[in-house]
Structure formats: structure tokens, C-alpha cells
Amino acid sequence: MNIIVEEKQVTAKQGELILGEMTFVHANDEFYIIDHTGVSNEARGLGVGKKLVVAFVEHARAKNMKVLPLCPFAKAEFEKNIDYADVLFQN
């Protein structure tokens, strides 16, 4: 499985098959907002959503940005994993 971080989305692919995607927006020069995470029916239960979050957290760290997870799935992942606290946007 390949995880690709692009300008407005993170995509999980197996060959040409899209297993899942996460969309985000730049709120400003300080933080990103995750607004959607989706996984295909064929990929449910394979941890694709978690892998999307991990890849995006690494991207945010590399860019020295914070993350505001508004998507229910991403928000739950941030609440479960204290290792993401360094990139969590606090308003």
C-alpha cells in the first residue's frame, strides 16, 4: 500500500485501486484542518484510516504545522494517541 500526500488530500493506493482518502485544507500558515476521512468497503478493517492519519501527522511535523481534526474519525484517532499531541492545534 502506498500513501501519497498531495496538496489537499492524502490517498492510500494499492496499485491503481484507491483504498482510502483524507481531505484537508490550509486554515492559515499555522495549521491544517482535516475535514474528511473515507475508506473503501474493500479496505475496511485493514487499518487504512489510521495509516492516513499517521502519514498526515508526519507531513504536518515536517512542515512545522498544527492539525485541527474536525473529521470524526481523525478526531478520534487524535484523542486515542498522545503521540499526536505535538501537532494538535489548540484554540
PyMOL Python script that loads the backbone (N, CA, C, O; Angstrom):
from pymol import cmd

cmd.read_pdbstr("""\
ATOM      1  N   MET A   1       0.843  -1.172   0.000  1.00  0.00           N
ATOM      2  CA  MET A   1       0.000   0.000   0.000  1.00  0.00           C
ATOM      3  C   MET A   1       0.892   1.240   0.000  1.00  0.00           C
ATOM      4  O   MET A   1       1.847   1.339   0.771  1.00  0.00           O
ATOM      5  N   ASN A   2       0.562   2.177  -0.877  1.00  0.00           N
ATOM      6  CA  ASN A   2       1.274   3.449  -0.939  1.00  0.00           C
ATOM      7  C   ASN A   2       0.391   4.541  -0.368  1.00  0.00           C
ATOM      8  O   ASN A   2      -0.803   4.605  -0.661  1.00  0.00           O
ATOM      9  N   ILE A   3       0.988   5.402   0.452  1.00  0.00           N
ATOM     10  CA  ILE A   3       0.283   6.565   0.985  1.00  0.00           C
ATOM     11  C   ILE A   3       0.898   7.789   0.316  1.00  0.00           C
ATOM     12  O   ILE A   3       2.108   8.003   0.387  1.00  0.00           O
ATOM     13  N   ILE A   4       0.063   8.583  -0.327  1.00  0.00           N
ATOM     14  CA  ILE A   4       0.525   9.745  -1.081  1.00  0.00           C
ATOM     15  C   ILE A   4      -0.088  11.004  -0.475  1.00  0.00           C
ATOM     16  O   ILE A   4      -1.310  11.134  -0.401  1.00  0.00           O
ATOM     17  N   VAL A   5       0.775  11.935  -0.040  1.00  0.00           N
ATOM     18  CA  VAL A   5       0.300  13.209   0.496  1.00  0.00           C
ATOM     19  C   VAL A   5       0.403  14.235  -0.614  1.00  0.00           C
ATOM     20  O   VAL A   5       1.485  14.499  -1.139  1.00  0.00           O
ATOM     21  N   GLU A   6      -0.738  14.810  -0.966  1.00  0.00           N
ATOM     22  CA  GLU A   6      -0.788  15.830  -2.009  1.00  0.00           C
ATOM     23  C   GLU A   6      -1.225  17.154  -1.396  1.00  0.00           C
ATOM     24  O   GLU A   6      -1.291  17.285  -0.174  1.00  0.00           O
ATOM     25  N   GLU A   7      -1.523  18.133  -2.242  1.00  0.00           N
ATOM     26  CA  GLU A   7      -1.826  19.475  -1.749  1.00  0.00           C
ATOM     27  C   GLU A   7      -3.053  19.556  -0.854  1.00  0.00           C
ATOM     28  O   GLU A   7      -3.056  20.310   0.119  1.00  0.00           O
ATOM     29  N   LYS A   8      -4.098  18.792  -1.168  1.00  0.00           N
ATOM     30  CA  LYS A   8      -5.334  18.881  -0.385  1.00  0.00           C
ATOM     31  C   LYS A   8      -5.864  17.531   0.080  1.00  0.00           C
ATOM     32  O   LYS A   8      -6.949  17.443   0.654  1.00  0.00           O
ATOM     33  N   GLN A   9      -5.084  16.478  -0.173  1.00  0.00           N
ATOM     34  CA  GLN A   9      -5.562  15.168   0.256  1.00  0.00           C
ATOM     35  C   GLN A   9      -4.409  14.194   0.460  1.00  0.00           C
ATOM     36  O   GLN A   9      -3.303  14.370  -0.050  1.00  0.00           O
ATOM     37  N   VAL A  10      -4.722  13.167   1.225  1.00  0.00           N
ATOM     38  CA  VAL A  10      -3.816  12.040   1.433  1.00  0.00           C
ATOM     39  C   VAL A  10      -4.567  10.832   0.896  1.00  0.00           C
ATOM     40  O   VAL A  10      -5.728  10.614   1.243  1.00  0.00           O
ATOM     41  N   THR A  11      -3.911  10.047   0.053  1.00  0.00           N
ATOM     42  CA  THR A  11      -4.561   8.914  -0.593  1.00  0.00           C
ATOM     43  C   THR A  11      -3.798   7.628  -0.306  1.00  0.00           C
ATOM     44  O   THR A  11      -2.568   7.607  -0.346  1.00  0.00           O
ATOM     45  N   ALA A  12      -4.525   6.564  -0.018  1.00  0.00           N
ATOM     46  CA  ALA A  12      -3.955   5.234   0.137  1.00  0.00           C
ATOM     47  C   ALA A  12      -4.301   4.445  -1.115  1.00  0.00           C
ATOM     48  O   ALA A  12      -5.474   4.303  -1.462  1.00  0.00           O
ATOM     49  N   LYS A  13      -3.277   3.932  -1.793  1.00  0.00           N
ATOM     50  CA  LYS A  13      -3.492   3.176  -3.030  1.00  0.00           C
ATOM     51  C   LYS A  13      -2.804   1.821  -2.979  1.00  0.00           C
ATOM     52  O   LYS A  13      -1.755   1.651  -2.359  1.00  0.00           O
ATOM     53  N   GLN A  14      -3.426   0.874  -3.646  1.00  0.00           N
ATOM     54  CA  GLN A  14      -2.826  -0.439  -3.898  1.00  0.00           C
ATOM     55  C   GLN A  14      -2.822  -0.570  -5.408  1.00  0.00           C
ATOM     56  O   GLN A  14      -3.844  -0.903  -6.007  1.00  0.00           O
ATOM     57  N   GLY A  15      -1.675  -0.311  -6.029  1.00  0.00           N
ATOM     58  CA  GLY A  15      -1.633  -0.219  -7.482  1.00  0.00           C
ATOM     59  C   GLY A  15      -2.425   1.006  -7.902  1.00  0.00           C
ATOM     60  O   GLY A  15      -2.126   2.115  -7.458  1.00  0.00           O
ATOM     61  N   GLU A  16      -3.419   0.829  -8.741  1.00  0.00           N
ATOM     62  CA  GLU A  16      -4.275   1.939  -9.159  1.00  0.00           C
ATOM     63  C   GLU A  16      -5.559   2.030  -8.327  1.00  0.00           C
ATOM     64  O   GLU A  16      -6.321   2.988  -8.460  1.00  0.00           O
ATOM     65  N   LEU A  17      -5.795   1.033  -7.471  1.00  0.00           N
ATOM     66  CA  LEU A  17      -7.004   0.991  -6.649  1.00  0.00           C
ATOM     67  C   LEU A  17      -6.873   1.937  -5.457  1.00  0.00           C
ATOM     68  O   LEU A  17      -5.913   1.839  -4.693  1.00  0.00           O
ATOM     69  N   ILE A  18      -7.826   2.849  -5.294  1.00  0.00           N
ATOM     70  CA  ILE A  18      -7.830   3.771  -4.162  1.00  0.00           C
ATOM     71  C   ILE A  18      -8.526   3.079  -2.989  1.00  0.00           C
ATOM     72  O   ILE A  18      -9.703   2.727  -3.065  1.00  0.00           O
ATOM     73  N   LEU A  19      -7.770   2.893  -1.905  1.00  0.00           N
ATOM     74  CA  LEU A  19      -8.297   2.231  -0.714  1.00  0.00           C
ATOM     75  C   LEU A  19      -8.929   3.214   0.257  1.00  0.00           C
ATOM     76  O   LEU A  19      -9.854   2.865   0.990  1.00  0.00           O
ATOM     77  N   GLY A  20      -8.423   4.453   0.261  1.00  0.00           N
ATOM     78  CA  GLY A  20      -8.957   5.450   1.175  1.00  0.00           C
ATOM     79  C   GLY A  20      -8.360   6.806   0.891  1.00  0.00           C
ATOM     80  O   GLY A  20      -7.350   6.934   0.199  1.00  0.00           O
ATOM     81  N   GLU A  21      -9.016   7.830   1.449  1.00  0.00           N
ATOM     82  CA  GLU A  21      -8.503   9.185   1.282  1.00  0.00           C
ATOM     83  C   GLU A  21      -8.891  10.053   2.463  1.00  0.00           C
ATOM     84  O   GLU A  21      -9.902   9.826   3.128  1.00  0.00           O
ATOM     85  N   MET A  22      -8.065  11.043   2.702  1.00  0.00           N
ATOM     86  CA  MET A  22      -8.319  12.039   3.730  1.00  0.00           C
ATOM     87  C   MET A  22      -8.174  13.391   3.052  1.00  0.00           C
ATOM     88  O   MET A  22      -7.213  13.616   2.316  1.00  0.00           O
ATOM     89  N   THR A  23      -9.118  14.290   3.294  1.00  0.00           N
ATOM     90  CA  THR A  23      -9.003  15.622   2.705  1.00  0.00           C
ATOM     91  C   THR A  23      -8.742  16.636   3.817  1.00  0.00           C
ATOM     92  O   THR A  23      -9.170  16.462   4.958  1.00  0.00           O
ATOM     93  N   PHE A  24      -8.027  17.698   3.449  1.00  0.00           N
ATOM     94  CA  PHE A  24      -7.680  18.732   4.413  1.00  0.00           C
ATOM     95  C   PHE A  24      -7.554  20.067   3.700  1.00  0.00           C
ATOM     96  O   PHE A  24      -7.420  20.129   2.478  1.00  0.00           O
ATOM     97  N   VAL A  25      -7.600  21.125   4.480  1.00  0.00           N
ATOM     98  CA  VAL A  25      -7.411  22.477   3.952  1.00  0.00           C
ATOM     99  C   VAL A  25      -6.373  23.184   4.814  1.00  0.00           C
ATOM    100  O   VAL A  25      -6.191  22.866   5.990  1.00  0.00           O
ATOM    101  N   HIS A  26      -5.699  24.150   4.198  1.00  0.00           N
ATOM    102  CA  HIS A  26      -4.811  25.037   4.950  1.00  0.00           C
ATOM    103  C   HIS A  26      -5.692  26.104   5.588  1.00  0.00           C
ATOM    104  O   HIS A  26      -6.323  26.886   4.876  1.00  0.00           O
ATOM    105  N   ALA A  27      -5.746  26.150   6.898  1.00  0.00           N
ATOM    106  CA  ALA A  27      -6.536  27.186   7.556  1.00  0.00           C
ATOM    107  C   ALA A  27      -5.798  28.520   7.466  1.00  0.00           C
ATOM    108  O   ALA A  27      -6.405  29.568   7.245  1.00  0.00           O
ATOM    109  N   ASN A  28      -4.510  28.463   7.637  1.00  0.00           N
ATOM    110  CA  ASN A  28      -3.608  29.608   7.504  1.00  0.00           C
ATOM    111  C   ASN A  28      -2.187  29.061   7.507  1.00  0.00           C
ATOM    112  O   ASN A  28      -1.994  27.872   7.255  1.00  0.00           O
ATOM    113  N   ASP A  29      -1.205  29.878   7.781  1.00  0.00           N
ATOM    114  CA  ASP A  29       0.181  29.403   7.782  1.00  0.00           C
ATOM    115  C   ASP A  29       0.543  28.637   9.047  1.00  0.00           C
ATOM    116  O   ASP A  29       1.686  28.217   9.223  1.00  0.00           O
ATOM    117  N   GLU A  30      -0.438  28.460   9.924  1.00  0.00           N
ATOM    118  CA  GLU A  30      -0.186  27.838  11.218  1.00  0.00           C
ATOM    119  C   GLU A  30      -0.725  26.411  11.343  1.00  0.00           C
ATOM    120  O   GLU A  30      -0.110  25.568  11.996  1.00  0.00           O
ATOM    121  N   PHE A  31      -1.895  26.139  10.707  1.00  0.00           N
ATOM    122  CA  PHE A  31      -2.471  24.811  10.891  1.00  0.00           C
ATOM    123  C   PHE A  31      -3.316  24.359   9.694  1.00  0.00           C
ATOM    124  O   PHE A  31      -3.761  25.149   8.861  1.00  0.00           O
ATOM    125  N   TYR A  32      -3.507  23.021   9.666  1.00  0.00           N
ATOM    126  CA  TYR A  32      -4.363  22.355   8.688  1.00  0.00           C
ATOM    127  C   TYR A  32      -5.651  21.932   9.391  1.00  0.00           C
ATOM    128  O   TYR A  32      -5.674  21.735  10.606  1.00  0.00           O
ATOM    129  N   ILE A  33      -6.717  21.796   8.610  1.00  0.00           N
ATOM    130  CA  ILE A  33      -7.968  21.227   9.115  1.00  0.00           C
ATOM    131  C   ILE A  33      -8.249  19.949   8.330  1.00  0.00           C
ATOM    132  O   ILE A  33      -8.361  19.977   7.105  1.00  0.00           O
ATOM    133  N   ILE A  34      -8.361  18.832   9.042  1.00  0.00           N
ATOM    134  CA  ILE A  34      -8.789  17.575   8.414  1.00  0.00           C
ATOM    135  C   ILE A  34     -10.310  17.584   8.415  1.00  0.00           C
ATOM    136  O   ILE A  34     -10.932  17.645   9.475  1.00  0.00           O
ATOM    137  N   ASP A  35     -10.915  17.523   7.221  1.00  0.00           N
ATOM    138  CA  ASP A  35     -12.369  17.605   7.160  1.00  0.00           C
ATOM    139  C   ASP A  35     -13.054  16.308   6.730  1.00  0.00           C
ATOM    140  O   ASP A  35     -14.277  16.203   6.817  1.00  0.00           O
ATOM    141  N   HIS A  36     -12.293  15.329   6.271  1.00  0.00           N
ATOM    142  CA  HIS A  36     -12.930  14.082   5.829  1.00  0.00           C
ATOM    143  C   HIS A  36     -11.900  12.957   5.768  1.00  0.00           C
ATOM    144  O   HIS A  36     -10.766  13.160   5.333  1.00  0.00           O
ATOM    145  N   THR A  37     -12.309  11.781   6.207  1.00  0.00           N
ATOM    146  CA  THR A  37     -11.529  10.557   6.020  1.00  0.00           C
ATOM    147  C   THR A  37     -12.510   9.490   5.555  1.00  0.00           C
ATOM    148  O   THR A  37     -13.560   9.287   6.166  1.00  0.00           O
ATOM    149  N   GLY A  38     -12.157   8.812   4.467  1.00  0.00           N
ATOM    150  CA  GLY A  38     -13.013   7.751   3.955  1.00  0.00           C
ATOM    151  C   GLY A  38     -12.194   6.559   3.511  1.00  0.00           C
ATOM    152  O   GLY A  38     -11.086   6.711   2.995  1.00  0.00           O
ATOM    153  N   VAL A  39     -12.740   5.376   3.714  1.00  0.00           N
ATOM    154  CA  VAL A  39     -12.075   4.128   3.329  1.00  0.00           C
ATOM    155  C   VAL A  39     -13.059   3.309   2.502  1.00  0.00           C
ATOM    156  O   VAL A  39     -14.238   3.212   2.842  1.00  0.00           O
ATOM    157  N   SER A  40     -12.568   2.723   1.416  1.00  0.00           N
ATOM    158  CA  SER A  40     -13.433   1.908   0.564  1.00  0.00           C
ATOM    159  C   SER A  40     -13.918   0.676   1.323  1.00  0.00           C
ATOM    160  O   SER A  40     -13.263   0.207   2.253  1.00  0.00           O
ATOM    161  N   ASN A  41     -15.065   0.164   0.917  1.00  0.00           N
ATOM    162  CA  ASN A  41     -15.620  -1.023   1.572  1.00  0.00           C
ATOM    163  C   ASN A  41     -14.654  -2.194   1.537  1.00  0.00           C
ATOM    164  O   ASN A  41     -14.568  -2.959   2.497  1.00  0.00           O
ATOM    165  N   GLU A  42     -13.919  -2.341   0.426  1.00  0.00           N
ATOM    166  CA  GLU A  42     -12.973  -3.446   0.278  1.00  0.00           C
ATOM    167  C   GLU A  42     -11.810  -3.357   1.258  1.00  0.00           C
ATOM    168  O   GLU A  42     -11.189  -4.371   1.578  1.00  0.00           O
ATOM    169  N   ALA A  43     -11.510  -2.149   1.737  1.00  0.00           N
ATOM    170  CA  ALA A  43     -10.342  -1.955   2.598  1.00  0.00           C
ATOM    171  C   ALA A  43     -10.710  -1.801   4.075  1.00  0.00           C
ATOM    172  O   ALA A  43      -9.823  -1.610   4.906  1.00  0.00           O
ATOM    173  N   ARG A  44     -11.975  -1.878   4.412  1.00  0.00           N
ATOM    174  CA  ARG A  44     -12.375  -1.715   5.818  1.00  0.00           C
ATOM    175  C   ARG A  44     -11.736  -2.806   6.678  1.00  0.00           C
ATOM    176  O   ARG A  44     -11.661  -3.968   6.280  1.00  0.00           O
ATOM    177  N   GLY A  45     -11.285  -2.409   7.854  1.00  0.00           N
ATOM    178  CA  GLY A  45     -10.668  -3.354   8.779  1.00  0.00           C
ATOM    179  C   GLY A  45      -9.189  -3.580   8.545  1.00  0.00           C
ATOM    180  O   GLY A  45      -8.568  -4.368   9.259  1.00  0.00           O
ATOM    181  N   LEU A  46      -8.608  -2.907   7.561  1.00  0.00           N
ATOM    182  CA  LEU A  46      -7.186  -3.090   7.249  1.00  0.00           C
ATOM    183  C   LEU A  46      -6.297  -1.996   7.843  1.00  0.00           C
ATOM    184  O   LEU A  46      -5.088  -1.991   7.610  1.00  0.00           O
ATOM    185  N   GLY A  47      -6.875  -1.083   8.597  1.00  0.00           N
ATOM    186  CA  GLY A  47      -6.092  -0.016   9.211  1.00  0.00           C
ATOM    187  C   GLY A  47      -5.724   1.115   8.269  1.00  0.00           C
ATOM    188  O   GLY A  47      -4.800   1.883   8.541  1.00  0.00           O
ATOM    189  N   VAL A  48      -6.445   1.219   7.161  1.00  0.00           N
ATOM    190  CA  VAL A  48      -6.136   2.253   6.160  1.00  0.00           C
ATOM    191  C   VAL A  48      -6.337   3.650   6.739  1.00  0.00           C
ATOM    192  O   VAL A  48      -5.494   4.524   6.540  1.00  0.00           O
ATOM    193  N   GLY A  49      -7.427   3.870   7.444  1.00  0.00           N
ATOM    194  CA  GLY A  49      -7.693   5.185   8.027  1.00  0.00           C
ATOM    195  C   GLY A  49      -6.586   5.618   8.971  1.00  0.00           C
ATOM    196  O   GLY A  49      -6.147   6.767   8.928  1.00  0.00           O
ATOM    197  N   LYS A  50      -6.134   4.714   9.819  1.00  0.00           N
ATOM    198  CA  LYS A  50      -5.046   5.018  10.752  1.00  0.00           C
ATOM    199  C   LYS A  50      -3.769   5.361  10.004  1.00  0.00           C
ATOM    200  O   LYS A  50      -3.042   6.276  10.393  1.00  0.00           O
ATOM    201  N   LYS A  51      -3.493   4.626   8.927  1.00  0.00           N
ATOM    202  CA  LYS A  51      -2.286   4.902   8.139  1.00  0.00           C
ATOM    203  C   LYS A  51      -2.360   6.278   7.480  1.00  0.00           C
ATOM    204  O   LYS A  51      -1.341   6.956   7.345  1.00  0.00           O
ATOM    205  N   LEU A  52      -3.549   6.688   7.074  1.00  0.00           N
ATOM    206  CA  LEU A  52      -3.721   8.028   6.505  1.00  0.00           C
ATOM    207  C   LEU A  52      -3.409   9.092   7.560  1.00  0.00           C
ATOM    208  O   LEU A  52      -2.728  10.078   7.277  1.00  0.00           O
ATOM    209  N   VAL A  53      -3.915   8.880   8.780  1.00  0.00           N
ATOM    210  CA  VAL A  53      -3.664   9.839   9.863  1.00  0.00           C
ATOM    211  C   VAL A  53      -2.172   9.897  10.186  1.00  0.00           C
ATOM    212  O   VAL A  53      -1.614  10.984  10.333  1.00  0.00           O
ATOM    213  N   VAL A  54      -1.527   8.748  10.297  1.00  0.00           N
ATOM    214  CA  VAL A  54      -0.090   8.706  10.602  1.00  0.00           C
ATOM    215  C   VAL A  54       0.703   9.468   9.549  1.00  0.00           C
ATOM    216  O   VAL A  54       1.571  10.275   9.883  1.00  0.00           O
ATOM    217  N   ALA A  55       0.409   9.218   8.293  1.00  0.00           N
ATOM    218  CA  ALA A  55       1.134   9.897   7.209  1.00  0.00           C
ATOM    219  C   ALA A  55       0.913  11.401   7.262  1.00  0.00           C
ATOM    220  O   ALA A  55       1.837  12.175   7.013  1.00  0.00           O
ATOM    221  N   PHE A  56      -0.307  11.819   7.583  1.00  0.00           N
ATOM    222  CA  PHE A  56      -0.585  13.248   7.637  1.00  0.00           C
ATOM    223  C   PHE A  56       0.082  13.908   8.839  1.00  0.00           C
ATOM    224  O   PHE A  56       0.559  15.038   8.741  1.00  0.00           O
ATOM    225  N   VAL A  57       0.117  13.214   9.964  1.00  0.00           N
ATOM    226  CA  VAL A  57       0.816  13.748  11.144  1.00  0.00           C
ATOM    227  C   VAL A  57       2.293  13.934  10.821  1.00  0.00           C
ATOM    228  O   VAL A  57       2.876  14.956  11.183  1.00  0.00           O
ATOM    229  N   GLU A  58       2.906  12.972  10.152  1.00  0.00           N
ATOM    230  CA  GLU A  58       4.317  13.102   9.757  1.00  0.00           C
ATOM    231  C   GLU A  58       4.511  14.276   8.807  1.00  0.00           C
ATOM    232  O   GLU A  58       5.502  14.999   8.910  1.00  0.00           O
ATOM    233  N   HIS A  59       3.577  14.471   7.887  1.00  0.00           N
ATOM    234  CA  HIS A  59       3.626  15.599   6.956  1.00  0.00           C
ATOM    235  C   HIS A  59       3.543  16.919   7.726  1.00  0.00           C
ATOM    236  O   HIS A  59       4.323  17.837   7.471  1.00  0.00           O
ATOM    237  N   ALA A  60       2.610  17.014   8.658  1.00  0.00           N
ATOM    238  CA  ALA A  60       2.450  18.232   9.455  1.00  0.00           C
ATOM    239  C   ALA A  60       3.714  18.534  10.253  1.00  0.00           C
ATOM    240  O   ALA A  60       4.142  19.685  10.333  1.00  0.00           O
ATOM    241  N   ARG A  61       4.305  17.508  10.839  1.00  0.00           N
ATOM    242  CA  ARG A  61       5.559  17.712  11.592  1.00  0.00           C
ATOM    243  C   ARG A  61       6.656  18.240  10.682  1.00  0.00           C
ATOM    244  O   ARG A  61       7.377  19.170  11.044  1.00  0.00           O
ATOM    245  N   ALA A  62       6.782  17.651   9.509  1.00  0.00           N
ATOM    246  CA  ALA A  62       7.821  18.072   8.570  1.00  0.00           C
ATOM    247  C   ALA A  62       7.643  19.518   8.132  1.00  0.00           C
ATOM    248  O   ALA A  62       8.619  20.214   7.851  1.00  0.00           O
ATOM    249  N   LYS A  63       6.383  19.970   8.074  1.00  0.00           N
ATOM    250  CA  LYS A  63       6.073  21.345   7.654  1.00  0.00           C
ATOM    251  C   LYS A  63       5.978  22.302   8.850  1.00  0.00           C
ATOM    252  O   LYS A  63       5.724  23.494   8.677  1.00  0.00           O
ATOM    253  N   ASN A  64       6.183  21.771  10.068  1.00  0.00           N
ATOM    254  CA  ASN A  64       6.075  22.556  11.296  1.00  0.00           C
ATOM    255  C   ASN A  64       4.690  23.208  11.419  1.00  0.00           C
ATOM    256  O   ASN A  64       4.564  24.385  11.757  1.00  0.00           O
ATOM    257  N   MET A  65       3.664  22.410  11.136  1.00  0.00           N
ATOM    258  CA  MET A  65       2.278  22.868  11.170  1.00  0.00           C
ATOM    259  C   MET A  65       1.512  22.104  12.254  1.00  0.00           C
ATOM    260  O   MET A  65       1.921  21.024  12.682  1.00  0.00           O
ATOM    261  N   LYS A  66       0.412  22.682  12.680  1.00  0.00           N
ATOM    262  CA  LYS A  66      -0.503  22.034  13.621  1.00  0.00           C
ATOM    263  C   LYS A  66      -1.687  21.471  12.831  1.00  0.00           C
ATOM    264  O   LYS A  66      -1.870  21.795  11.658  1.00  0.00           O
ATOM    265  N   VAL A  67      -2.485  20.628  13.484  1.00  0.00           N
ATOM    266  CA  VAL A  67      -3.618  19.974  12.839  1.00  0.00           C
ATOM    267  C   VAL A  67      -4.862  20.126  13.713  1.00  0.00           C
ATOM    268  O   VAL A  67      -4.823  19.879  14.919  1.00  0.00           O
ATOM    269  N   LEU A  68      -5.953  20.533  13.092  1.00  0.00           N
ATOM    270  CA  LEU A  68      -7.260  20.570  13.745  1.00  0.00           C
ATOM    271  C   LEU A  68      -8.116  19.489  13.088  1.00  0.00           C
ATOM    272  O   LEU A  68      -8.603  19.684  11.975  1.00  0.00           O
ATOM    273  N   PRO A  69      -8.306  18.351  13.762  1.00  0.00           N
ATOM    274  CA  PRO A  69      -9.075  17.258  13.163  1.00  0.00           C
ATOM    275  C   PRO A  69     -10.577  17.444  13.400  1.00  0.00           C
ATOM    276  O   PRO A  69     -11.072  17.156  14.490  1.00  0.00           O
ATOM    277  N   LEU A  70     -11.294  17.919  12.396  1.00  0.00           N
ATOM    278  CA  LEU A  70     -12.742  18.078  12.503  1.00  0.00           C
ATOM    279  C   LEU A  70     -13.480  16.821  12.062  1.00  0.00           C
ATOM    280  O   LEU A  70     -14.600  16.574  12.510  1.00  0.00           O
ATOM    281  N   CYS A  71     -12.884  16.045  11.211  1.00  0.00           N
ATOM    282  CA  CYS A  71     -13.456  14.768  10.780  1.00  0.00           C
ATOM    283  C   CYS A  71     -13.578  13.859  12.011  1.00  0.00           C
ATOM    284  O   CYS A  71     -12.611  13.725  12.761  1.00  0.00           O
ATOM    285  N   PRO A  72     -14.735  13.236  12.237  1.00  0.00           N
ATOM    286  CA  PRO A  72     -14.917  12.386  13.426  1.00  0.00           C
ATOM    287  C   PRO A  72     -13.876  11.271  13.557  1.00  0.00           C
ATOM    288  O   PRO A  72     -13.409  10.995  14.662  1.00  0.00           O
ATOM    289  N   PHE A  73     -13.510  10.632  12.450  1.00  0.00           N
ATOM    290  CA  PHE A  73     -12.526   9.558  12.533  1.00  0.00           C
ATOM    291  C   PHE A  73     -11.169  10.101  12.961  1.00  0.00           C
ATOM    292  O   PHE A  73     -10.553   9.577  13.890  1.00  0.00           O
ATOM    293  N   ALA A  74     -10.700  11.152  12.288  1.00  0.00           N
ATOM    294  CA  ALA A  74      -9.389  11.733  12.620  1.00  0.00           C
ATOM    295  C   ALA A  74      -9.384  12.265  14.050  1.00  0.00           C
ATOM    296  O   ALA A  74      -8.398  12.106  14.769  1.00  0.00           O
ATOM    297  N   LYS A  75     -10.477  12.893  14.461  1.00  0.00           N
ATOM    298  CA  LYS A  75     -10.569  13.424  15.823  1.00  0.00           C
ATOM    299  C   LYS A  75     -10.425  12.289  16.840  1.00  0.00           C
ATOM    300  O   LYS A  75      -9.712  12.429  17.834  1.00  0.00           O
ATOM    301  N   ALA A  76     -11.091  11.182  16.592  1.00  0.00           N
ATOM    302  CA  ALA A  76     -10.994  10.024  17.492  1.00  0.00           C
ATOM    303  C   ALA A  76      -9.570   9.482  17.534  1.00  0.00           C
ATOM    304  O   ALA A  76      -9.090   9.101  18.602  1.00  0.00           O
ATOM    305  N   GLU A  77      -8.891   9.440  16.404  1.00  0.00           N
ATOM    306  CA  GLU A  77      -7.509   8.962  16.367  1.00  0.00           C
ATOM    307  C   GLU A  77      -6.600   9.884  17.180  1.00  0.00           C
ATOM    308  O   GLU A  77      -5.725   9.410  17.905  1.00  0.00           O
ATOM    309  N   PHE A  78      -6.800  11.186  17.063  1.00  0.00           N
ATOM    310  CA  PHE A  78      -6.001  12.133  17.842  1.00  0.00           C
ATOM    311  C   PHE A  78      -6.270  11.975  19.338  1.00  0.00           C
ATOM    312  O   PHE A  78      -5.352  12.094  20.149  1.00  0.00           O
ATOM    313  N   GLU A  79      -7.520  11.708  19.704  1.00  0.00           N
ATOM    314  CA  GLU A  79      -7.863  11.520  21.119  1.00  0.00           C
ATOM    315  C   GLU A  79      -7.260  10.239  21.684  1.00  0.00           C
ATOM    316  O   GLU A  79      -6.921  10.191  22.866  1.00  0.00           O
ATOM    317  N   LYS A  80      -7.120   9.202  20.862  1.00  0.00           N
ATOM    318  CA  LYS A  80      -6.568   7.917  21.300  1.00  0.00           C
ATOM    319  C   LYS A  80      -5.050   7.918  21.391  1.00  0.00           C
ATOM    320  O   LYS A  80      -4.481   7.125  22.142  1.00  0.00           O
ATOM    321  N   ASN A  81      -4.384   8.789  20.645  1.00  0.00           N
ATOM    322  CA  ASN A  81      -2.937   8.694  20.504  1.00  0.00           C
ATOM    323  C   ASN A  81      -2.246   9.956  21.019  1.00  0.00           C
ATOM    324  O   ASN A  81      -2.258  10.988  20.348  1.00  0.00           O
ATOM    325  N   ILE A  82      -1.646   9.879  22.202  1.00  0.00           N
ATOM    326  CA  ILE A  82      -0.975  11.047  22.779  1.00  0.00           C
ATOM    327  C   ILE A  82       0.273  11.441  21.991  1.00  0.00           C
ATOM    328  O   ILE A  82       0.783  12.550  22.154  1.00  0.00           O
ATOM    329  N   ASP A  83       0.765  10.549  21.144  1.00  0.00           N
ATOM    330  CA  ASP A  83       1.933  10.877  20.323  1.00  0.00           C
ATOM    331  C   ASP A  83       1.626  11.980  19.298  1.00  0.00           C
ATOM    332  O   ASP A  83       2.545  12.546  18.706  1.00  0.00           O
ATOM    333  N   TYR A  84       0.360  12.282  19.091  1.00  0.00           N
ATOM    334  CA  TYR A  84      -0.014  13.339  18.139  1.00  0.00           C
ATOM    335  C   TYR A  84      -0.177  14.701  18.815  1.00  0.00           C
ATOM    336  O   TYR A  84      -0.458  15.696  18.146  1.00  0.00           O
ATOM    337  N   ALA A  85      -0.002  14.748  20.132  1.00  0.00           N
ATOM    338  CA  ALA A  85      -0.236  15.984  20.893  1.00  0.00           C
ATOM    339  C   ALA A  85       0.618  17.149  20.394  1.00  0.00           C
ATOM    340  O   ALA A  85       0.197  18.304  20.459  1.00  0.00           O
ATOM    341  N   ASP A  86       1.809  16.846  19.898  1.00  0.00           N
ATOM    342  CA  ASP A  86       2.707  17.929  19.452  1.00  0.00           C
ATOM    343  C   ASP A  86       2.194  18.661  18.205  1.00  0.00           C
ATOM    344  O   ASP A  86       2.591  19.797  17.947  1.00  0.00           O
ATOM    345  N   VAL A  87       1.322  18.018  17.439  1.00  0.00           N
ATOM    346  CA  VAL A  87       0.789  18.677  16.239  1.00  0.00           C
ATOM    347  C   VAL A  87      -0.674  19.082  16.385  1.00  0.00           C
ATOM    348  O   VAL A  87      -1.241  19.673  15.467  1.00  0.00           O
ATOM    349  N   LEU A  88      -1.288  18.776  17.513  1.00  0.00           N
ATOM    350  CA  LEU A  88      -2.704  19.109  17.708  1.00  0.00           C
ATOM    351  C   LEU A  88      -2.869  20.606  17.913  1.00  0.00           C
ATOM    352  O   LEU A  88      -2.253  21.190  18.804  1.00  0.00           O
ATOM    353  N   PHE A  89      -3.707  21.227  17.081  1.00  0.00           N
ATOM    354  CA  PHE A  89      -3.987  22.657  17.212  1.00  0.00           C
ATOM    355  C   PHE A  89      -4.890  22.894  18.400  1.00  0.00           C
ATOM    356  O   PHE A  89      -5.936  22.259  18.529  1.00  0.00           O
ATOM    357  N   GLN A  90      -4.500  23.790  19.252  1.00  0.00           N
ATOM    358  CA  GLN A  90      -5.291  24.184  20.423  1.00  0.00           C
ATOM    359  C   GLN A  90      -5.753  25.615  20.234  1.00  0.00           C
ATOM    360  O   GLN A  90      -4.926  26.521  20.128  1.00  0.00           O
ATOM    361  N   ASN A  91      -7.070  25.837  20.189  1.00  0.00           N
ATOM    362  CA  ASN A  91      -7.533  27.224  20.026  1.00  0.00           C
ATOM    363  C   ASN A  91      -7.794  27.877  21.348  1.00  0.00           C
ATOM    364  O   ASN A  91      -8.189  29.042  21.394  1.00  0.00           O
TER     365      ASN A  91
END
""", "prot")
cmd.dss("prot")
cmd.show_as("cartoon", "prot")
cmd.util.cbc("prot")
cmd.orient("prot")
